[in-house]
Amino acid sequence: MQPVLRWGRTLGYALTLPVVLVTLWWVWSADSTNYYAPPLQTILTTFGDVWFSERLRADVLPSVTRLLIGYTGAVVVGVGLGVLLGANRTLRRVTEPVLEFFRAIPPPALIPILFLFAGIGDTAKVIVIISGAVWPVLLNTVEGVRAVDDVLSDTSRSYGVTGLARLRHLVLPAASPQIVAGMRQALSISIILMVISEMFASTNGLGFSVIQFQRSFAIPEMWSGILLLGLLGFVLSLLFQLFERRTLRWYHGLRRSQLGEN
């Protein structure tokens, strides 16, 4: 019962400010005659007409699919390379200059190059998402692996726990709080890069729709697309919190016990 109450309290905190802001937006825009800032009521009416239609299949689903594939790829690559670099000091020193060089390049700057080599299809857009979202996962994984407790490491070695067993039972669990923190940052970056990649030489997607509405001066439709992106990010954040609570249940329990909480 207590976890349910805690989750309900957390959800209430998460919804309070959005509800207040939407209410203020509704009241402030109710009598708006500004063409570029239509009333919220108009935007919501347009929202239903635009997105609960063929666009759900033609634009929303392709965007979400590219987002999930790119995000998953970033997590797999980031954790895999992060474990390798975090466990091998020599390899980390050799690759650090190259990694820092590529990390310094803004992913949107790579879009024209990627489109030249990978075309303007889904592959290039997924690569753009991976190229930007991989870094927080990679760097957090490296630091998490490096921070594995020496006593636990020596104990596992003395008991003959090596190789994949050590990775599964010691390294990944010990590094998981930092890995999950990197995954949270990567999720936000993935959404941003999904939108940006769809604004370049695309034929569908949420980013493509928003920029097309803007260019054709369909302002309520443009606002409805922006609102949908915000809702998408909010829902994905809630789902990630559920994943984080399940994955790091042991960690949060340990923290509460250390702080003397029930």
N, C-alpha and C positions, 0 to 999 in steps of 0.2 A: 504493500500500500504506500509505503514511504517513497519508493522511487517514482510511483505514479504522481504523487503530490509534488515531488520535486520537479518532474517533467512538466506538469501543469503550471507550476509557478514560473519555470523558465520560459514556457510558451507565452504566458501572460506578459512577462517582461518584454519578450521579443515583439509582441503585437501592440503594446501600449503606444509607443512612439509613432509607429506607422499609422495607427488609427487616428491619432491626434493630428498628424501632418496631413492626412487625406481629408479630414474634416475641415482643417484650416484652408486647404486648397479648394475644397468645394465652396466654402463660404466666400473666399477671396475672389474666385473666378466666376461666381454665379451671374454677375451682371457685366461680365467682360465683353467689350465690343472690339477688342484687339484681335486682328485676324491671325496673328502668330501665337496668341495665348487664348485659345477658345475655352469656354466653360468646361469644367471637369465632367459635367453631365453629358455634354456633347462628345467628349473623348470616350467616355464609358459606353455610350450608345454605339459609337463608331467601332469600339473595341470588339463588341459582340458581332457586329456585321462583318468586320474584316477577318477576324481570326477564328471564329467558329464557322468556317466555311472551307472552301477548297484550299485556302492558304495554309490551313493546319497541316495538311499532307504535303503541299508543294513547297512550303517555306520553313515551317516550324520543325517538322520531323527531320529534314536534312540537316538543319543547323544543330539540333540536339545530337544527332548521330555523329556528326563530325566532332562535336565537342567531346562526347564520351570516348570516341576512339582516340582523339588527340590527347585527352587527359590521361587515359589509361596507358597510352604509349609513353607519355612523359613520366608517369609513376614507375613503370617497369624499367625504363632506361635509367632514370634517376636513382632508383634503389639499387639496381644491379651495378652500375658504375660506382655509386657511392660506397657500397660494401667493399668493392674491390680496392678503391682508392683509400678508404679509411683503414683497411687492414694491412696495406702495403705502403710503408713510409717512402721507400725508394720510388715506387711508381707514382706516388702522389707528388713528390718533388719534381719528377721528370715532366709530368703532364700539367702541372699547375700553371706555367706561363701560357700554354696553348689554351687551356680552359678559361683562364682569365681574359684572354684576348677575345674569344668567342662570346663569353658572357657579357662583355662590354658592348657588343653590337646590338642595338635595339632590334628585336624581331621584325617590326614593321619594315625596317630598312632592307630586310632579306626578301620581302615579298616579290619585288620585280625579278630578282635573280631566280627565286624558286619557281616562279611562273614560267621563266624561260626554259628551265630544265625539266620541270615536272608537269608543265601545261597548266591550264586554268581549271582543271577538274578538282575533285575532292582530295586527291593525293597531296597536292600542293598546300591546300588549306589545312589539312591534318598536320603536315610537316611544320607549317608556321606555328600551330598551337604547341606542338612538341618542342620546337626550338626555343620557345619562351618559357613554357611551364616547367621544363625539365630542371631549370637551375635551382629553384628553392628546394625541390626534392633532393637533388644531388648534393647540394651543400649541407643541408640538414642531416642527410644520411651519413655523409663523411664525418661530420662533427659528432653524431650520435655513436658511430662505430668507434671513433677515437676515444670517446668518453666511457667506454665499457670499463667497469670496475676491475682494477688489477687483481684484487683478491679473488673475485669470482673467476677471472680468467685463469689464474694460477690453479685454483681449485679444480676447475673443469679439466685443465691439462693433466693434473695429477691423477684424476680419475679416468683418464684415457678418453675424454670426450673431445674429439677433434673432427675436422672436416665438416661435412654437412650437418652432423648432429650438433656440433658447437655453434654453427651458424643458426640453426633452427631454434635451439633451446637456450642460447646465451646471447649471441650478438644481436639478432633481430628483436627479441623482446626487450633487451636493454636499450636499444636505439629507437624503439618504436615511438616513444613520446616526441622525439625530435623529427622522426620521419613523418608522423601524422601532422605535426606543425607545418612542415614543408608542403605536404599534400594540401593543406587548407589554403596556403598562399597560392599554390599552383592552380587551384580551382578558380580563384578570382582572375588570375592571369589568363587562364584558358578561355573564360567567357569573353574577356576583352579582345583577345586575339581572334576568337571565332568571328566576332563582329567586324573587326578590321579586315580580316582576310576576305570576308564576303562583300566588302565594299569595293574590291578591286576585281574587275573582269569576271564578274559572277553572273549567274542567271537565276539563282534562287537563294533562299536563306533569309534570316532576320536582318542581317546587316544590309543585304541587297535591297530588301523591301523598304527599310527605313530611308536609305539614301535615294531610292526611286520616288518615294512619297515626298521627300524634301525637294527634289528636283522638279517635280510636277506640281509643287505648291499644294499638295494634299495634306494640310497641316494637322487636322484631327487624326488622320490615319498615321501620320508620322509620330505624333504623341502617343498613339495607341501602341505602336511598335516599341517605343522607348519604355512604356509602361510594362509591356510584356517581357522585355529583357530584364527589368527590375524584378518582376515576379519570378522569372526563371531563376535568377540569382538567389532570391530569397528562399525558394523551395529547395534548391540544391544545397544551400547553406544549412537548412534544417535537416535534410537527409544526411549531410556530412556529420552534423552533430550527433545524430543517432549512431552512425558508424563509429565515430570517435568514442562515444560512451561505451559501446560494446567492446571495441578493440582494446581500449585502455581502462577497462573496468578495474583491473588489478592496480593500475597506477593511481587512479583517483582514490581508490580505497586506501592505498598506502599513504597518500598525501593527507587524507582526512584523519587517519589514525595518528600520523605524526603531528597534526595540528590539534589533536584531541577532540575532533568532531565525531558525531555519531553517523 
